[in-house]
């Protein structure tokens, strides 16, 4: 048998083991005495009377999150699933209410979320649900705060984290989006082609203008060169007709020399004799003379008509 000191020691050890307890940080312990609420113990080392006091439960004072998935219908008759994340915490000063007034806080929060979402979403079209998800989250938070505050819970924030329409609806939305993008791409492509055509036309017009200007300048320089050549030959006693014939013959031989420098040339020069060049010049001079005579005759006829 145990001696009295040993028995007292054993009882003391049992009292210490069953009577001393600790509460973790951000946690509240509810102590009951003979089944009746006695006190709330916060974090730290505490003592309770063995066999008389007991820890009925503990509540976390940390922020917790509850994800609720709600399926409902929009105004345009599209079924959609919304994932609502509710962040909440037990109010430190209302631990008693949170422990004794509400057995299943998750079920209570879920019920309110379902009620609010199924009241708000049917007012909106599917596109508006995506655009106004923050308004839905605010409505849920407002309703939950009013209801859960009485039970010792503070709703920190509510978030609509996912909107999931039916798979066929998503495919239809993707097709609509793709069609719109293809339409815009076609418009941009058409605009680009139109700009290319306009710019190409402008470039061709500018090229033609510059080409014509170049030909005109070339002919002007040729005429100026011929005029200077004739003047030089006139100074040495060669008249204009002889000078022109000499220039034509000189250009004829220059042309033959230029053609002869290219061995693979397919160019054929007609006529190809100096006499033919001289004949061409004579014909041109005769034409000019005939034209001048005709012009003089027409002037005389007009003057006679005026006199009559």
Secondary structure as UniProt FT lines:
FT   HELIX           4..19
FT   STRAND          20..23
FT   TURN            25..26
FT   STRAND          27..33
FT   TURN            34..35
FT   STRAND          36..41
FT   STRAND          44..47
FT   TURN            50..52
FT   STRAND          53..60
FT   STRAND          64..73
FT   TURN            75..76
FT   STRAND          79..90
FT   HELIX           92..94
FT   HELIX           95..100
FT   HELIX           105..120
FT   HELIX           121..123
FT   HELIX           126..131
FT   HELIX           133..148
FT   HELIX           149..151
FT   STRAND          153..165
FT   HELIX           167..235
FT   TURN            236..237
FT   HELIX           240..260
FT   TURN            263..264
FT   HELIX           274..307
//
